C-alpha cells in the first residue's frame, strides 16, 4: 500500500453496506433460489462461525464450485472468517487442480458435487461438500443450519494481510499463485464503483466464473444494494432471458458476446435494462466492436487487467468507445493505478514510444506465493511489469500491441501476433484467428495463422493473403494459413498460442506456404 493510499473498507464490509440499504431486497438469484440480503448474511455468518471454530486467521481455504448461491455464500464466509481464499476453477480438470492444490497447500477445499469430480481423488486435503449428498454432517448446508443466526463478529484482518491466492492462467508456463491483499481487492472495488456508478437498481449477470474475473463484481454491486444473477453454465437462452428480465451490468469474454449477437432475433430490445456490457480477457476486433454497438448501442466498454493487478489497470468507457480512433485502446488508468511504458533497458518512455507496459498502485499484488525470485523479476523498482507490449498516446490512452514473450521475429522484424489477428478478424468470413511463429531456415520464424471461418465453403487462401499483404505488408502477412474448426482454449477461455502451434504441428507435418 502506497504511503498516500486512502483507508478503504475491508472487502467483507461491502456486504454489510448492502444489508444496511435494504435487508429485505434480493441479493442473489440462481436457478434454484433467491436470497435477500438478510438471508445471505445469516448464511455467511453461520458458515464463517463454523470456519473460525476450526481454523485460525490466515488459514488457506480453497473453493472449487460452479456459479450459484452456495458458492457466493462460501466465498463471503471465507472473507468473514479471516481465512485466505484460494479460488479453483472446476473447468481446469483434476491434473491441473492437483498441481494448484499442491502449490497452495490449503487446509480445506469446499466444493459442490459437480465440481468435486475435477479435484484429485487421492488428495489428503479434506474436501467439504456444499450439500449432504455424501451423507455427511460435515457439509456447508448442515453447518449453516447448525450455526444459523448465532452471534458473530467478522474477523478484522489488517488491510495488508493476504485475502486471496489466485493462480495465473499459465499461458506462458507453470501457473503462479498471486497474493492479493485485502487492500488490493478493496481498491479494485472502489475503482469499479467509480467506473460503473452502481446503484440499488443494478442487476449484475455473473456468467463468467466466480473463480476469476466475475468475482470482482460481487462486492461493488452488493455494496450498493444491487442484485446478482448467478448462472452455472453459459447457456445463451438463459443469458438472453436474464437480460430481458432485469440485467443492467455484465462482464463476459468476447466469444460469448458474439454467440449472443449471432442468435436469431436478438436486437437492442433484447437488452432493455442494460447499462454496461463489458468485455475482457481477450481483445475485440474493431469490426466486432462496431457490430456489437450496432445492436446494443453505446453500452459497450472494456477493462484491462491481469491477476497480478486485477481488472482495473485501465478502462475504456462506453463514451470513449464511440470514438473510432480509440476502439483499439484499452482506455485510461483507473482510480488506483498508474501506467508507464518501460524500455528493455528499464527506461521510462514518453508518449507514442513502444515498450513493456508497467503498472503501480494499490491494485498491484503483494507477490507470488512462495516464489521470491519470480516476484523480484516481476518488478522494475516499484513498477509491475505486465509482460504486455504497447504505448500510451498523447492523451493518456493505452494501446496494447501484444505479449513480450509472443513477439515473432521474422527476417529481423518484430511482428506482434495481435496486430495480424486484428487484420484477420476484420474480415467478415473469419470468426476468430490465432497467429504464431513456426521455425523457418530462411526467415528464422515464419508467420503462421490458424483461422476459424464462418462458413467452410468460403475458403480462399490466396485472396486472403493478398488482402493481408495490402493491409499489413509482406513481412507481417502469414506465410501459412491453416483453416480449423475451433481454437483450443485454456480453462479460463483464453486462446493459448503455444497450444495452437502444437495443434498445427501435430496435424500438419510440413507447413504450407
Buried (B, 14 or more C-beta within 10 A) or exposed (E): BEEEBEEBBBBBBBBBBBBEBBBEBBBBBBBEEEBBBBBBBBBBBBBBBBBBEBBEBEBBBBBBBBBBBBBBBBBBBBBBBBBBBBBBBBBBBBEBBBBBBEBBEBBBBBBBEBBBEBBBEEBEBEBBBBEBEEEEEEBBBBBBEEBEEEEBEBBEBEBEBBBBBBBBBBBBEEBBBBBBBBBBBBBBBBBBBBBBEBEEEBBBBBBBBBBBBBBBBBBBBBBBBBBBBBBBEBEEEBBBEBBEEBBBBBBBBBBBBBBBBEEEEBEEEBBEBBBBBBBBBBBBBBBBBBBBBEBBBEBBBBBBBBBBBBBBBBBBBBEBBEEEEBBBBBBBBBBBBBBBBBEEEEEBBEEEEBBBBBBBBBBBBBBBBBBEEBBEEBBBEEBBBBBBBBBBEEEEBBBBBBBBEBBBEBBEEBBBBBBBBBBBBBBEBBBBBBBBBBEBEEBBBBBBBBBBBEEEEBEEBEEBBEBBBEBBEEBBBBBBBBBBEEBBBBBBBBBBBBBBBEBBBEEEEEBEE
